[in-house]
Amino acid sequence: MDLQGVRGDVRCRVFPATLSKAAHQWYFKLPPRRFNSWKAFSSEFHAQFSSSRQLSLHLEDLVEVKQRSGEPLRAYISRFMTEATKVARLTEEGRLTAILGGMEVLGELWKDIKKSGPVGSMAEFLDRADGFIKLEEAIHRADVKLRSGKPQVPSVGVSAQNQQYPISLILSGKRSNNNGRQGNR
C-alpha cells in the first residue's frame, strides 16, 4: 500500500481484511473514531501485537541449547533441531558446532566422539548418534521391565523357594530347615 501511495483512510478500510482471528477480534472491539490517523492506529496495533511476534534466533542463542542432565539423546537432538529451525542463515558448520557444544559432557556419545575423532558433518553426527539413541532406548526398556515387578529368573538354577538358603548349601545339595537339621534335597 505504501508503494501505491494509498491514503490513511483507505488503509483503515482495507486493513481488517488482512487480520487473523485474534487481531480481527481486537480490531472490531475498538470504539468508533478512536484514531484520527493511520500513524496512531499503526502505533497502537504494534503495541498490542508485537510481543506475540516470533523473534528469529541467532547462532549465539542456539549455542545456549544444552543437553540437560539425564535428558535422553533423542530428546536433546529433537529439541535442538526445533530451535535450529528458528535461526536465520544458519550454516551446517554452525549447526554442527552448536549441537556438539551442547551435548552432555562425559555422555557416551561425547566420549565416543572424543575417542574416535571429530565429526565432519551433521549427517555423520546423526548417524553416530543413532546408535547411541538405540542403546539408550534399549537400556530404558530393560530398566522398565526390571522395575515392573516381573519375577526374576534365578541364577545358577536357584528356585524361588530356595532363595532363603545360602548358595553354598544349595550347590552342595543340602539345606537347613527351621530345626537346624541338615538334609538332602
FENGI-V761570 format. One record per residue. N is the residue number from 1. PHI is phi in whole degrees, -180 to 180 (* if undefined). OMEGA is omega in whole degrees, 0 to 359 (999 if undefined). Layout:
# FENGI-V761570
n: {N | N}
phi: {PHI | PHI}
omega: {OMEGA | OMEGA}
This chain:
# FENGI-V761570
n: {1 | 2 | 3 | 4 | 5 | 6 | 7 | 8 | 9 | 10 | 11 | 12 | 13 | 14 | 15 | 16 | 17 | 18 | 19 | 20 | 21 | 22 | 23 | 24 | 25 | 26 | 27 | 28 | 29 | 30 | 31 | 32 | 33 | 34 | 35 | 36 | 37 | 38 | 39 | 40 | 41 | 42 | 43 | 44 | 45 | 46 | 47 | 48 | 49 | 50 | 51 | 52 | 53 | 54 | 55 | 56 | 57 | 58 | 59 | 60 | 61 | 62 | 63 | 64 | 65 | 66 | 67 | 68 | 69 | 70 | 71 | 72 | 73 | 74 | 75 | 76 | 77 | 78 | 79 | 80 | 81 | 82 | 83 | 84 | 85 | 86 | 87 | 88 | 89 | 90 | 91 | 92 | 93 | 94 | 95 | 96 | 97 | 98 | 99 | 100 | 101 | 102 | 103 | 104 | 105 | 106 | 107 | 108 | 109 | 110 | 111 | 112 | 113 | 114 | 115 | 116 | 117 | 118 | 119 | 120 | 121 | 122 | 123 | 124 | 125 | 126 | 127 | 128 | 129 | 130 | 131 | 132 | 133 | 134 | 135 | 136 | 137 | 138 | 139 | 140 | 141 | 142 | 143 | 144 | 145 | 146 | 147 | 148 | 149 | 150 | 151 | 152 | 153 | 154 | 155 | 156 | 157 | 158 | 159 | 160 | 161 | 162 | 163 | 164 | 165 | 166 | 167 | 168 | 169 | 170 | 171 | 172 | 173 | 174 | 175 | 176 | 177 | 178 | 179 | 180 | 181 | 182 | 183 | 184 | 185}
phi: {* | -64 | -64 | -84 | 70 | -71 | -70 | -59 | -67 | -71 | -58 | -63 | -78 | -83 | -52 | -57 | -70 | -99 | -89 | -82 | -58 | -64 | -67 | -62 | -62 | -60 | -60 | -79 | -90 | -67 | -69 | -61 | 59 | -70 | -114 | -114 | -153 | -63 | -61 | -65 | -63 | -59 | -62 | -65 | -61 | -64 | -63 | -72 | -116 | -69 | -71 | -90 | -71 | -75 | -86 | -78 | -94 | -122 | -56 | -61 | -70 | -68 | -63 | -78 | -78 | -118 | -74 | -77 | -61 | 81 | -74 | -61 | -59 | -60 | -65 | -63 | -63 | -63 | -63 | -62 | -63 | -62 | -68 | -64 | -68 | -89 | -92 | -77 | 53 | -84 | -87 | -62 | -62 | -65 | -62 | -64 | -61 | -67 | -70 | -68 | -70 | -93 | -66 | -63 | -65 | 73 | -71 | -62 | -67 | -58 | -62 | -63 | -66 | -66 | -77 | -88 | 110 | -67 | -96 | -90 | -154 | -63 | -61 | -65 | -61 | -66 | -64 | -68 | -66 | -57 | -63 | -73 | -64 | -61 | -64 | -59 | -69 | -66 | -64 | -63 | -62 | -65 | -64 | -64 | -63 | -65 | -77 | -71 | 87 | -67 | -61 | -84 | -78 | -65 | -88 | 53 | 70 | -84 | -84 | -61 | -74 | -92 | -67 | -80 | -100 | -61 | -62 | -65 | -72 | -67 | -68 | -82 | 90 | -117 | -149 | -97 | -102 | -66 | -86 | 82 | -83 | -106 | -150 | -78 | -74}
omega: {177 | 181 | 181 | 180 | 181 | 180 | 181 | 181 | 177 | 177 | 181 | 179 | 182 | 187 | 182 | 180 | 183 | 188 | 173 | 186 | 183 | 180 | 178 | 179 | 179 | 183 | 184 | 173 | 179 | 177 | 179 | 178 | 179 | 183 | 177 | 177 | 177 | 181 | 179 | 179 | 181 | 179 | 179 | 179 | 179 | 178 | 182 | 191 | 183 | 181 | 180 | 180 | 177 | 179 | 178 | 180 | 177 | 181 | 180 | 178 | 182 | 179 | 180 | 179 | 184 | 175 | 181 | 179 | 180 | 180 | 178 | 182 | 179 | 181 | 179 | 182 | 179 | 179 | 179 | 182 | 177 | 179 | 181 | 179 | 181 | 183 | 180 | 175 | 179 | 178 | 177 | 180 | 179 | 179 | 181 | 179 | 182 | 182 | 177 | 179 | 181 | 181 | 178 | 179 | 183 | 171 | 184 | 179 | 178 | 179 | 181 | 180 | 179 | 182 | 187 | 181 | 186 | 178 | 185 | 183 | 177 | 180 | 179 | 179 | 182 | 176 | 179 | 181 | 182 | 178 | 180 | 176 | 179 | 178 | 179 | 182 | 176 | 177 | 179 | 179 | 179 | 179 | 178 | 179 | 178 | 182 | 184 | 176 | 177 | 181 | 180 | 176 | 182 | 179 | 177 | 175 | 181 | 179 | 182 | 182 | 181 | 184 | 178 | 182 | 177 | 184 | 181 | 178 | 180 | 181 | 179 | 179 | 180 | 173 | 179 | 175 | 184 | 181 | 180 | 179 | 178 | 179 | 177 | 178 | 999}
